[in-house]
């Protein structure tokens, strides 16, 4: 028999996994109930409260999980940037591989950034801001962006992160076969990031912009 602490951690994780599985059917986090999550995890509803006080707390725990995965992904992309000279296609490929490997987590992130739970939305917004801040710090270390001041680097980082977050639904969900797709989601995010980087290389500040 597993030690009590380990068993508790496993049950907690089972609740998180159960919520993700229920959302993969197409429902938002706000549309699933505590009772459904408990049943899918194999415990009675009252057992849920031994791990989370309510569904919002479970949602915040899911944000923490995707936070860890997202930051691990960013570290891989940063390594690619520093070691290979910033190959956008390779960086996008790294990101897409991680998204595919953790589809349920990124599906949750894609949907719930505009979802019905305010605490979850706010937690995701904080995550996005933290990632943008970290990226701006990294960009400041790169020789190619030395002509940009701190404010411009923050704008650039914000554009990159918001582009990634906004494109997540297209990266995760299969395209509608009845709609003409001029380019794949991977091609689209690659070109969008290139637009940002090319524009940043030629940016001279607000005072000289048209």
Biotite code that builds the C-alpha atoms (Angstrom):
import biotite.structure as struc

atoms = struc.array([
    struc.Atom([0.000, 0.000, 0.000], chain_id="A", res_id=1, res_name="UNK", atom_name="CA", element="C"),
    struc.Atom([1.208, 3.485, -0.874], chain_id="A", res_id=2, res_name="UNK", atom_name="CA", element="C"),
    struc.Atom([2.123, 5.910, 1.914], chain_id="A", res_id=3, res_name="UNK", atom_name="CA", element="C"),
    struc.Atom([-0.770, 8.223, 2.761], chain_id="A", res_id=4, res_name="UNK", atom_name="CA", element="C"),
    struc.Atom([0.980, 11.364, 1.458], chain_id="A", res_id=5, res_name="UNK", atom_name="CA", element="C"),
    struc.Atom([1.810, 9.738, -1.865], chain_id="A", res_id=6, res_name="UNK", atom_name="CA", element="C"),
    struc.Atom([-1.704, 8.390, -2.221], chain_id="A", res_id=7, res_name="UNK", atom_name="CA", element="C"),
    struc.Atom([-3.087, 11.864, -1.594], chain_id="A", res_id=8, res_name="UNK", atom_name="CA", element="C"),
    struc.Atom([-0.853, 13.318, -4.308], chain_id="A", res_id=9, res_name="UNK", atom_name="CA", element="C"),
    struc.Atom([-1.975, 10.640, -6.744], chain_id="A", res_id=10, res_name="UNK", atom_name="CA", element="C"),
    struc.Atom([-5.643, 11.343, -6.045], chain_id="A", res_id=11, res_name="UNK", atom_name="CA", element="C"),
    struc.Atom([-5.050, 15.076, -6.461], chain_id="A", res_id=12, res_name="UNK", atom_name="CA", element="C"),
    struc.Atom([-3.390, 14.436, -9.814], chain_id="A", res_id=13, res_name="UNK", atom_name="CA", element="C"),
    struc.Atom([-6.249, 12.142, -10.794], chain_id="A", res_id=14, res_name="UNK", atom_name="CA", element="C"),
    struc.Atom([-8.676, 15.034, -10.230], chain_id="A", res_id=15, res_name="UNK", atom_name="CA", element="C"),
    struc.Atom([-6.584, 17.335, -12.424], chain_id="A", res_id=16, res_name="UNK", atom_name="CA", element="C"),
    struc.Atom([-6.363, 14.708, -15.153], chain_id="A", res_id=17, res_name="UNK", atom_name="CA", element="C"),
    struc.Atom([-10.088, 14.017, -14.907], chain_id="A", res_id=18, res_name="UNK", atom_name="CA", element="C"),
    struc.Atom([-10.914, 17.687, -15.435], chain_id="A", res_id=19, res_name="UNK", atom_name="CA", element="C"),
    struc.Atom([-8.682, 17.783, -18.522], chain_id="A", res_id=20, res_name="UNK", atom_name="CA", element="C"),
    struc.Atom([-10.281, 14.639, -19.919], chain_id="A", res_id=21, res_name="UNK", atom_name="CA", element="C"),
    struc.Atom([-13.753, 16.097, -19.494], chain_id="A", res_id=22, res_name="UNK", atom_name="CA", element="C"),
    struc.Atom([-12.696, 19.303, -21.255], chain_id="A", res_id=23, res_name="UNK", atom_name="CA", element="C"),
    struc.Atom([-11.251, 17.368, -24.187], chain_id="A", res_id=24, res_name="UNK", atom_name="CA", element="C"),
    struc.Atom([-14.799, 16.447, -25.157], chain_id="A", res_id=25, res_name="UNK", atom_name="CA", element="C"),
    struc.Atom([-15.297, 20.090, -26.132], chain_id="A", res_id=26, res_name="UNK", atom_name="CA", element="C"),
    struc.Atom([-16.636, 21.566, -22.904], chain_id="A", res_id=27, res_name="UNK", atom_name="CA", element="C"),
    struc.Atom([-15.173, 24.558, -21.135], chain_id="A", res_id=28, res_name="UNK", atom_name="CA", element="C"),
    struc.Atom([-13.907, 24.412, -17.571], chain_id="A", res_id=29, res_name="UNK", atom_name="CA", element="C"),
    struc.Atom([-16.939, 26.336, -16.361], chain_id="A", res_id=30, res_name="UNK", atom_name="CA", element="C"),
    struc.Atom([-19.203, 23.723, -17.894], chain_id="A", res_id=31, res_name="UNK", atom_name="CA", element="C"),
    struc.Atom([-17.990, 20.766, -15.855], chain_id="A", res_id=32, res_name="UNK", atom_name="CA", element="C"),
    struc.Atom([-19.123, 20.067, -12.325], chain_id="A", res_id=33, res_name="UNK", atom_name="CA", element="C"),
    struc.Atom([-17.328, 19.007, -9.181], chain_id="A", res_id=34, res_name="UNK", atom_name="CA", element="C"),
    struc.Atom([-19.410, 15.838, -9.119], chain_id="A", res_id=35, res_name="UNK", atom_name="CA", element="C"),
    struc.Atom([-18.376, 14.928, -12.681], chain_id="A", res_id=36, res_name="UNK", atom_name="CA", element="C"),
    struc.Atom([-14.699, 15.485, -11.932], chain_id="A", res_id=37, res_name="UNK", atom_name="CA", element="C"),
    struc.Atom([-14.852, 13.369, -8.770], chain_id="A", res_id=38, res_name="UNK", atom_name="CA", element="C"),
    struc.Atom([-16.645, 10.549, -10.584], chain_id="A", res_id=39, res_name="UNK", atom_name="CA", element="C"),
    struc.Atom([-14.132, 10.583, -13.453], chain_id="A", res_id=40, res_name="UNK", atom_name="CA", element="C"),
    struc.Atom([-11.283, 10.471, -10.909], chain_id="A", res_id=41, res_name="UNK", atom_name="CA", element="C"),
    struc.Atom([-12.868, 7.491, -9.153], chain_id="A", res_id=42, res_name="UNK", atom_name="CA", element="C"),
    struc.Atom([-13.690, 9.128, -5.840], chain_id="A", res_id=43, res_name="UNK", atom_name="CA", element="C"),
    struc.Atom([-16.873, 10.272, -4.119], chain_id="A", res_id=44, res_name="UNK", atom_name="CA", element="C"),
    struc.Atom([-17.764, 13.984, -4.399], chain_id="A", res_id=45, res_name="UNK", atom_name="CA", element="C"),
    struc.Atom([-17.021, 14.632, -0.721], chain_id="A", res_id=46, res_name="UNK", atom_name="CA", element="C"),
    struc.Atom([-13.497, 13.332, -1.332], chain_id="A", res_id=47, res_name="UNK", atom_name="CA", element="C"),
    struc.Atom([-12.897, 16.240, -3.707], chain_id="A", res_id=48, res_name="UNK", atom_name="CA", element="C"),
    struc.Atom([-12.793, 18.651, -0.761], chain_id="A", res_id=49, res_name="UNK", atom_name="CA", element="C"),
    struc.Atom([-9.802, 16.888, 0.745], chain_id="A", res_id=50, res_name="UNK", atom_name="CA", element="C"),
    struc.Atom([-7.778, 18.273, -2.157], chain_id="A", res_id=51, res_name="UNK", atom_name="CA", element="C"),
    struc.Atom([-9.489, 21.467, -3.341], chain_id="A", res_id=52, res_name="UNK", atom_name="CA", element="C"),
    struc.Atom([-11.960, 23.799, -1.622], chain_id="A", res_id=53, res_name="UNK", atom_name="CA", element="C"),
    struc.Atom([-13.869, 24.366, -4.871], chain_id="A", res_id=54, res_name="UNK", atom_name="CA", element="C"),
    struc.Atom([-13.627, 24.088, -8.662], chain_id="A", res_id=55, res_name="UNK", atom_name="CA", element="C"),
    struc.Atom([-11.871, 27.448, -9.012], chain_id="A", res_id=56, res_name="UNK", atom_name="CA", element="C"),
    struc.Atom([-9.043, 26.123, -6.830], chain_id="A", res_id=57, res_name="UNK", atom_name="CA", element="C"),
    struc.Atom([-8.756, 23.100, -9.106], chain_id="A", res_id=58, res_name="UNK", atom_name="CA", element="C"),
    struc.Atom([-8.654, 25.468, -12.090], chain_id="A", res_id=59, res_name="UNK", atom_name="CA", element="C"),
    struc.Atom([-5.825, 27.447, -10.500], chain_id="A", res_id=60, res_name="UNK", atom_name="CA", element="C"),
    struc.Atom([-3.914, 24.197, -9.976], chain_id="A", res_id=61, res_name="UNK", atom_name="CA", element="C"),
    struc.Atom([-4.343, 23.462, -13.697], chain_id="A", res_id=62, res_name="UNK", atom_name="CA", element="C"),
    struc.Atom([-2.908, 26.902, -14.485], chain_id="A", res_id=63, res_name="UNK", atom_name="CA", element="C"),
    struc.Atom([0.097, 26.061, -12.295], chain_id="A", res_id=64, res_name="UNK", atom_name="CA", element="C"),
    struc.Atom([0.604, 22.839, -14.242], chain_id="A", res_id=65, res_name="UNK", atom_name="CA", element="C"),
    struc.Atom([0.526, 24.524, -17.626], chain_id="A", res_id=66, res_name="UNK", atom_name="CA", element="C"),
    struc.Atom([2.761, 27.280, -16.227], chain_id="A", res_id=67, res_name="UNK", atom_name="CA", element="C"),
    struc.Atom([5.469, 24.706, -15.481], chain_id="A", res_id=68, res_name="UNK", atom_name="CA", element="C"),
    struc.Atom([5.105, 23.113, -18.921], chain_id="A", res_id=69, res_name="UNK", atom_name="CA", element="C"),
    struc.Atom([5.024, 26.466, -20.714], chain_id="A", res_id=70, res_name="UNK", atom_name="CA", element="C"),
    struc.Atom([8.157, 27.720, -18.976], chain_id="A", res_id=71, res_name="UNK", atom_name="CA", element="C"),
    struc.Atom([9.959, 24.453, -19.697], chain_id="A", res_id=72, res_name="UNK", atom_name="CA", element="C"),
    struc.Atom([9.045, 24.929, -23.354], chain_id="A", res_id=73, res_name="UNK", atom_name="CA", element="C"),
    struc.Atom([10.319, 28.499, -23.332], chain_id="A", res_id=74, res_name="UNK", atom_name="CA", element="C"),
    struc.Atom([13.644, 27.316, -21.912], chain_id="A", res_id=75, res_name="UNK", atom_name="CA", element="C"),
    struc.Atom([13.984, 24.923, -24.858], chain_id="A", res_id=76, res_name="UNK", atom_name="CA", element="C"),
    struc.Atom([13.155, 27.717, -27.296], chain_id="A", res_id=77, res_name="UNK", atom_name="CA", element="C"),
    struc.Atom([15.613, 30.056, -25.584], chain_id="A", res_id=78, res_name="UNK", atom_name="CA", element="C"),
    struc.Atom([18.323, 27.421, -25.843], chain_id="A", res_id=79, res_name="UNK", atom_name="CA", element="C"),
    struc.Atom([17.554, 27.180, -29.540], chain_id="A", res_id=80, res_name="UNK", atom_name="CA", element="C"),
    struc.Atom([17.743, 30.969, -29.820], chain_id="A", res_id=81, res_name="UNK", atom_name="CA", element="C"),
    struc.Atom([21.094, 31.288, -28.090], chain_id="A", res_id=82, res_name="UNK", atom_name="CA", element="C"),
    struc.Atom([22.777, 28.178, -29.514], chain_id="A", res_id=83, res_name="UNK", atom_name="CA", element="C"),
    struc.Atom([21.441, 28.170, -33.067], chain_id="A", res_id=84, res_name="UNK", atom_name="CA", element="C"),
    struc.Atom([21.137, 31.881, -33.668], chain_id="A", res_id=85, res_name="UNK", atom_name="CA", element="C"),
    struc.Atom([17.385, 32.274, -33.494], chain_id="A", res_id=86, res_name="UNK", atom_name="CA", element="C"),
    struc.Atom([15.935, 29.990, -36.133], chain_id="A", res_id=87, res_name="UNK", atom_name="CA", element="C"),
    struc.Atom([12.236, 30.818, -36.014], chain_id="A", res_id=88, res_name="UNK", atom_name="CA", element="C"),
    struc.Atom([11.091, 27.656, -37.786], chain_id="A", res_id=89, res_name="UNK", atom_name="CA", element="C"),
    struc.Atom([13.016, 25.428, -35.375], chain_id="A", res_id=90, res_name="UNK", atom_name="CA", element="C"),
    struc.Atom([11.710, 27.328, -32.361], chain_id="A", res_id=91, res_name="UNK", atom_name="CA", element="C"),
    struc.Atom([8.120, 26.987, -33.577], chain_id="A", res_id=92, res_name="UNK", atom_name="CA", element="C"),
    struc.Atom([8.691, 23.273, -34.162], chain_id="A", res_id=93, res_name="UNK", atom_name="CA", element="C"),
    struc.Atom([9.956, 22.840, -30.591], chain_id="A", res_id=94, res_name="UNK", atom_name="CA", element="C"),
    struc.Atom([6.904, 24.647, -29.253], chain_id="A", res_id=95, res_name="UNK", atom_name="CA", element="C"),
    struc.Atom([4.481, 22.604, -31.368], chain_id="A", res_id=96, res_name="UNK", atom_name="CA", element="C"),
    struc.Atom([6.084, 19.338, -30.271], chain_id="A", res_id=97, res_name="UNK", atom_name="CA", element="C"),
    struc.Atom([5.536, 20.242, -26.622], chain_id="A", res_id=98, res_name="UNK", atom_name="CA", element="C"),
    struc.Atom([1.965, 21.386, -27.308], chain_id="A", res_id=99, res_name="UNK", atom_name="CA", element="C"),
    struc.Atom([1.255, 18.036, -28.984], chain_id="A", res_id=100, res_name="UNK", atom_name="CA", element="C"),
    struc.Atom([2.799, 16.127, -26.068], chain_id="A", res_id=101, res_name="UNK", atom_name="CA", element="C"),
    struc.Atom([0.731, 18.097, -23.514], chain_id="A", res_id=102, res_name="UNK", atom_name="CA", element="C"),
    struc.Atom([-2.374, 18.745, -25.575], chain_id="A", res_id=103, res_name="UNK", atom_name="CA", element="C"),
    struc.Atom([-4.819, 18.701, -22.658], chain_id="A", res_id=104, res_name="UNK", atom_name="CA", element="C"),
    struc.Atom([-2.891, 21.355, -20.738], chain_id="A", res_id=105, res_name="UNK", atom_name="CA", element="C"),
    struc.Atom([-2.609, 23.710, -23.696], chain_id="A", res_id=106, res_name="UNK", atom_name="CA", element="C"),
    struc.Atom([-6.227, 23.086, -24.657], chain_id="A", res_id=107, res_name="UNK", atom_name="CA", element="C"),
    struc.Atom([-7.187, 24.264, -21.174], chain_id="A", res_id=108, res_name="UNK", atom_name="CA", element="C"),
    struc.Atom([-4.957, 27.328, -21.563], chain_id="A", res_id=109, res_name="UNK", atom_name="CA", element="C"),
    struc.Atom([-6.312, 28.166, -25.019], chain_id="A", res_id=110, res_name="UNK", atom_name="CA", element="C"),
    struc.Atom([-9.952, 27.990, -23.942], chain_id="A", res_id=111, res_name="UNK", atom_name="CA", element="C"),
    struc.Atom([-9.846, 29.367, -20.429], chain_id="A", res_id=112, res_name="UNK", atom_name="CA", element="C"),
    struc.Atom([-7.907, 32.569, -21.134], chain_id="A", res_id=113, res_name="UNK", atom_name="CA", element="C"),
    struc.Atom([-11.366, 33.808, -22.164], chain_id="A", res_id=114, res_name="UNK", atom_name="CA", element="C"),
    struc.Atom([-13.380, 31.318, -20.081], chain_id="A", res_id=115, res_name="UNK", atom_name="CA", element="C"),
    struc.Atom([-16.083, 31.688, -17.481], chain_id="A", res_id=116, res_name="UNK", atom_name="CA", element="C"),
    struc.Atom([-14.014, 31.425, -14.295], chain_id="A", res_id=117, res_name="UNK", atom_name="CA", element="C"),
    struc.Atom([-12.688, 34.849, -13.314], chain_id="A", res_id=118, res_name="UNK", atom_name="CA", element="C"),
    struc.Atom([-9.952, 33.528, -10.962], chain_id="A", res_id=119, res_name="UNK", atom_name="CA", element="C"),
    struc.Atom([-8.699, 31.212, -13.716], chain_id="A", res_id=120, res_name="UNK", atom_name="CA", element="C"),
    struc.Atom([-8.771, 34.006, -16.324], chain_id="A", res_id=121, res_name="UNK", atom_name="CA", element="C"),
    struc.Atom([-6.837, 36.272, -13.974], chain_id="A", res_id=122, res_name="UNK", atom_name="CA", element="C"),
    struc.Atom([-4.266, 33.559, -13.244], chain_id="A", res_id=123, res_name="UNK", atom_name="CA", element="C"),
    struc.Atom([-3.727, 32.985, -16.964], chain_id="A", res_id=124, res_name="UNK", atom_name="CA", element="C"),
    struc.Atom([-3.394, 36.750, -17.514], chain_id="A", res_id=125, res_name="UNK", atom_name="CA", element="C"),
    struc.Atom([-0.712, 36.862, -14.802], chain_id="A", res_id=126, res_name="UNK", atom_name="CA", element="C"),
    struc.Atom([1.041, 33.921, -16.435], chain_id="A", res_id=127, res_name="UNK", atom_name="CA", element="C"),
    struc.Atom([1.037, 35.734, -19.768], chain_id="A", res_id=128, res_name="UNK", atom_name="CA", element="C"),
    struc.Atom([2.429, 38.911, -18.197], chain_id="A", res_id=129, res_name="UNK", atom_name="CA", element="C"),
    struc.Atom([5.174, 36.994, -16.352], chain_id="A", res_id=130, res_name="UNK", atom_name="CA", element="C"),
    struc.Atom([6.213, 35.214, -19.553], chain_id="A", res_id=131, res_name="UNK", atom_name="CA", element="C"),
    struc.Atom([6.266, 38.536, -21.432], chain_id="A", res_id=132, res_name="UNK", atom_name="CA", element="C"),
    struc.Atom([8.425, 40.107, -18.728], chain_id="A", res_id=133, res_name="UNK", atom_name="CA", element="C"),
    struc.Atom([10.880, 37.196, -18.789], chain_id="A", res_id=134, res_name="UNK", atom_name="CA", element="C"),
    struc.Atom([11.049, 37.329, -22.590], chain_id="A", res_id=135, res_name="UNK", atom_name="CA", element="C"),
    struc.Atom([11.750, 41.087, -22.560], chain_id="A", res_id=136, res_name="UNK", atom_name="CA", element="C"),
    struc.Atom([14.659, 40.432, -20.183], chain_id="A", res_id=137, res_name="UNK", atom_name="CA", element="C"),
    struc.Atom([16.035, 37.755, -22.521], chain_id="A", res_id=138, res_name="UNK", atom_name="CA", element="C"),
    struc.Atom([15.656, 39.977, -25.584], chain_id="A", res_id=139, res_name="UNK", atom_name="CA", element="C"),
    struc.Atom([17.655, 42.724, -23.862], chain_id="A", res_id=140, res_name="UNK", atom_name="CA", element="C"),
    struc.Atom([20.620, 40.314, -23.667], chain_id="A", res_id=141, res_name="UNK", atom_name="CA", element="C"),
    struc.Atom([20.676, 39.694, -27.421], chain_id="A", res_id=142, res_name="UNK", atom_name="CA", element="C"),
    struc.Atom([23.008, 41.861, -29.543], chain_id="A", res_id=143, res_name="UNK", atom_name="CA", element="C"),
    struc.Atom([20.494, 42.182, -32.382], chain_id="A", res_id=144, res_name="UNK", atom_name="CA", element="C"),
    struc.Atom([18.042, 44.076, -30.174], chain_id="A", res_id=145, res_name="UNK", atom_name="CA", element="C"),
    struc.Atom([20.482, 46.527, -28.577], chain_id="A", res_id=146, res_name="UNK", atom_name="CA", element="C"),
    struc.Atom([18.971, 49.409, -30.577], chain_id="A", res_id=147, res_name="UNK", atom_name="CA", element="C"),
    struc.Atom([15.657, 48.962, -28.720], chain_id="A", res_id=148, res_name="UNK", atom_name="CA", element="C"),
    struc.Atom([14.967, 50.616, -25.382], chain_id="A", res_id=149, res_name="UNK", atom_name="CA", element="C"),
    struc.Atom([13.252, 48.839, -22.493], chain_id="A", res_id=150, res_name="UNK", atom_name="CA", element="C"),
    struc.Atom([9.780, 50.055, -23.497], chain_id="A", res_id=151, res_name="UNK", atom_name="CA", element="C"),
    struc.Atom([10.188, 48.783, -27.062], chain_id="A", res_id=152, res_name="UNK", atom_name="CA", element="C"),
    struc.Atom([11.454, 45.411, -25.823], chain_id="A", res_id=153, res_name="UNK", atom_name="CA", element="C"),
    struc.Atom([8.399, 45.104, -23.586], chain_id="A", res_id=154, res_name="UNK", atom_name="CA", element="C"),
    struc.Atom([6.109, 45.831, -26.547], chain_id="A", res_id=155, res_name="UNK", atom_name="CA", element="C"),
    struc.Atom([7.938, 43.291, -28.689], chain_id="A", res_id=156, res_name="UNK", atom_name="CA", element="C"),
    struc.Atom([7.788, 40.608, -25.990], chain_id="A", res_id=157, res_name="UNK", atom_name="CA", element="C"),
    struc.Atom([4.096, 41.322, -25.429], chain_id="A", res_id=158, res_name="UNK", atom_name="CA", element="C"),
    struc.Atom([3.378, 40.919, -29.157], chain_id="A", res_id=159, res_name="UNK", atom_name="CA", element="C"),
    struc.Atom([5.229, 37.606, -29.325], chain_id="A", res_id=160, res_name="UNK", atom_name="CA", element="C"),
    struc.Atom([3.486, 36.130, -26.289], chain_id="A", res_id=161, res_name="UNK", atom_name="CA", element="C"),
    struc.Atom([0.027, 37.374, -27.278], chain_id="A", res_id=162, res_name="UNK", atom_name="CA", element="C"),
    struc.Atom([0.547, 35.963, -30.777], chain_id="A", res_id=163, res_name="UNK", atom_name="CA", element="C"),
    struc.Atom([1.389, 32.548, -29.339], chain_id="A", res_id=164, res_name="UNK", atom_name="CA", element="C"),
    struc.Atom([-1.572, 32.601, -26.934], chain_id="A", res_id=165, res_name="UNK", atom_name="CA", element="C"),
    struc.Atom([-3.991, 33.776, -29.625], chain_id="A", res_id=166, res_name="UNK", atom_name="CA", element="C"),
    struc.Atom([-2.874, 31.070, -32.055], chain_id="A", res_id=167, res_name="UNK", atom_name="CA", element="C"),
    struc.Atom([-3.103, 28.220, -29.537], chain_id="A", res_id=168, res_name="UNK", atom_name="CA", element="C"),
    struc.Atom([-6.680, 27.198, -30.491], chain_id="A", res_id=169, res_name="UNK", atom_name="CA", element="C"),
    struc.Atom([-5.651, 26.836, -34.141], chain_id="A", res_id=170, res_name="UNK", atom_name="CA", element="C"),
    struc.Atom([-2.543, 24.884, -33.188], chain_id="A", res_id=171, res_name="UNK", atom_name="CA", element="C"),
    struc.Atom([-4.533, 22.439, -31.067], chain_id="A", res_id=172, res_name="UNK", atom_name="CA", element="C"),
    struc.Atom([-7.813, 21.949, -32.929], chain_id="A", res_id=173, res_name="UNK", atom_name="CA", element="C"),
    struc.Atom([-7.994, 20.322, -36.347], chain_id="A", res_id=174, res_name="UNK", atom_name="CA", element="C"),
    struc.Atom([-8.952, 22.805, -39.094], chain_id="A", res_id=175, res_name="UNK", atom_name="CA", element="C"),
    struc.Atom([-12.484, 22.795, -40.464], chain_id="A", res_id=176, res_name="UNK", atom_name="CA", element="C"),
    struc.Atom([-12.267, 20.876, -43.776], chain_id="A", res_id=177, res_name="UNK", atom_name="CA", element="C"),
    struc.Atom([-15.084, 23.018, -45.211], chain_id="A", res_id=178, res_name="UNK", atom_name="CA", element="C"),
    struc.Atom([-13.107, 26.242, -44.738], chain_id="A", res_id=179, res_name="UNK", atom_name="CA", element="C"),
    struc.Atom([-10.335, 27.201, -47.126], chain_id="A", res_id=180, res_name="UNK", atom_name="CA", element="C"),
    struc.Atom([-7.042, 27.469, -45.245], chain_id="A", res_id=181, res_name="UNK", atom_name="CA", element="C"),
    struc.Atom([-4.445, 29.626, -47.057], chain_id="A", res_id=182, res_name="UNK", atom_name="CA", element="C"),
    struc.Atom([-1.794, 28.322, -44.680], chain_id="A", res_id=183, res_name="UNK", atom_name="CA", element="C"),
    struc.Atom([-1.510, 25.925, -41.755], chain_id="A", res_id=184, res_name="UNK", atom_name="CA", element="C"),
    struc.Atom([-1.513, 27.138, -38.156], chain_id="A", res_id=185, res_name="UNK", atom_name="CA", element="C"),
    struc.Atom([2.208, 26.345, -37.976], chain_id="A", res_id=186, res_name="UNK", atom_name="CA", element="C"),
    struc.Atom([2.926, 28.398, -41.093], chain_id="A", res_id=187, res_name="UNK", atom_name="CA", element="C"),
    struc.Atom([0.758, 31.241, -39.814], chain_id="A", res_id=188, res_name="UNK", atom_name="CA", element="C"),
    struc.Atom([2.450, 31.571, -36.417], chain_id="A", res_id=189, res_name="UNK", atom_name="CA", element="C"),
    struc.Atom([5.880, 31.322, -38.070], chain_id="A", res_id=190, res_name="UNK", atom_name="CA", element="C"),
    struc.Atom([5.056, 34.169, -40.463], chain_id="A", res_id=191, res_name="UNK", atom_name="CA", element="C"),
    struc.Atom([3.472, 36.253, -37.710], chain_id="A", res_id=192, res_name="UNK", atom_name="CA", element="C"),
    struc.Atom([6.596, 35.959, -35.570], chain_id="A", res_id=193, res_name="UNK", atom_name="CA", element="C"),
    struc.Atom([8.756, 36.869, -38.554], chain_id="A", res_id=194, res_name="UNK", atom_name="CA", element="C"),
    struc.Atom([6.666, 40.007, -39.086], chain_id="A", res_id=195, res_name="UNK", atom_name="CA", element="C"),
    struc.Atom([7.284, 40.996, -35.474], chain_id="A", res_id=196, res_name="UNK", atom_name="CA", element="C"),
    struc.Atom([11.035, 40.312, -35.627], chain_id="A", res_id=197, res_name="UNK", atom_name="CA", element="C"),
    struc.Atom([11.546, 42.065, -38.976], chain_id="A", res_id=198, res_name="UNK", atom_name="CA", element="C"),
    struc.Atom([9.602, 45.076, -37.769], chain_id="A", res_id=199, res_name="UNK", atom_name="CA", element="C"),
    struc.Atom([11.599, 45.180, -34.537], chain_id="A", res_id=200, res_name="UNK", atom_name="CA", element="C"),
    struc.Atom([14.904, 45.160, -36.436], chain_id="A", res_id=201, res_name="UNK", atom_name="CA", element="C"),
    struc.Atom([13.858, 48.335, -38.247], chain_id="A", res_id=202, res_name="UNK", atom_name="CA", element="C"),
    struc.Atom([12.076, 50.035, -35.356], chain_id="A", res_id=203, res_name="UNK", atom_name="CA", element="C"),
    struc.Atom([13.471, 53.501, -34.623], chain_id="A", res_id=204, res_name="UNK", atom_name="CA", element="C"),
    struc.Atom([11.115, 54.619, -31.900], chain_id="A", res_id=205, res_name="UNK", atom_name="CA", element="C"),
    struc.Atom([7.826, 56.479, -31.688], chain_id="A", res_id=206, res_name="UNK", atom_name="CA", element="C"),
    struc.Atom([9.334, 59.880, -32.455], chain_id="A", res_id=207, res_name="UNK", atom_name="CA", element="C"),
    struc.Atom([10.372, 58.814, -35.985], chain_id="A", res_id=208, res_name="UNK", atom_name="CA", element="C"),
    struc.Atom([7.466, 56.522, -36.824], chain_id="A", res_id=209, res_name="UNK", atom_name="CA", element="C"),
    struc.Atom([4.849, 57.483, -39.373], chain_id="A", res_id=210, res_name="UNK", atom_name="CA", element="C"),
])
